[in-house]
């Protein structure tokens, strides 16, 4: 275990994961304090016993079978791989920040003044086949993001079905951008971004096949603090992100199947990600060339006296597909590399 935050105590990497007061009446629940939420923009992230957590007031209302609401005000965040809670502004920049739109090293770490996050989501059901959801997030004095998704499901037989979904995300810079000095901005003044995607999945018994596509338009960089969670895109693959880029085409194909009485899960995923040129700083924050990626993910949930223990083996390989102009800084720890993770998680 390790702590990515500035270290004044390298021996103690523990943290108080959850500490909250909760009030419930009928279909309404109010939770105040340190807690977990799992939403498109702020979520647990993947593959860790200690996921991203938030500090704030969160409301959940089950409503009717056709609609449910949740949301609240967040004033603190404890990103994955850190051992304490941060105010919202200082939580941005703990992970590497890439470059600004002029090609200079990003300098917003520790400079952003953000009062908090107003966040709300609505999940709706039209009928047995159609569902929808929308999320609105205002990072006060920094940026605003809107998320819309529509899902369709069609049963073919007792053991098989089709699923399809479309998604759209729009965001724009607001207020002062969290700082008065232009050199320390997270987003350029007036910055906007638009992304949309779709997916089609076929499920039969214990297996599924999913094809997904996502487009980030050239309007601008899509920016979402990596400290707060994984990408909301249908084309998300573990061990890579598309935050920080504009003018992106991404396509993924995944085959997944359960074995051994549903305890063993195998997924094979291949993806191609067409990114802007590495020297196009206005649309490529991290100097990442276009790449292809393959993931092999095997998980096994133990039974009996080991119930609660889950083992995972994740193998990732990335191939360079874009121009690097003979500069290996666009390769190291980015492409033409393999990664092997062996993880044991215990769920209480």
Secondary structure by P-SEA (a helix, b strand, c coil): cccccccccccccccccccbbbbbcccbbbbccccccccccccccccccccbbbbbbbbbbbcccccccccccccccccccccccccccccccccccccccccccccccccccccbbbbbbbbbbcccccccbbbbbbccccbbbbbbbbbbbbbcccccbbbbbcbbbbbbbccccccccccccccccbbbbbbbbcbbbbbccccbbbbbbbbbccccccccccccccccccccccccccccccbbbbbbbbbbbccccccbbbbbbbbcccccccccccccccccccbbbbbbbbbbbbccccccbbbbbbbbbbbbccccccccccccccccbbbbbbbbbbcc
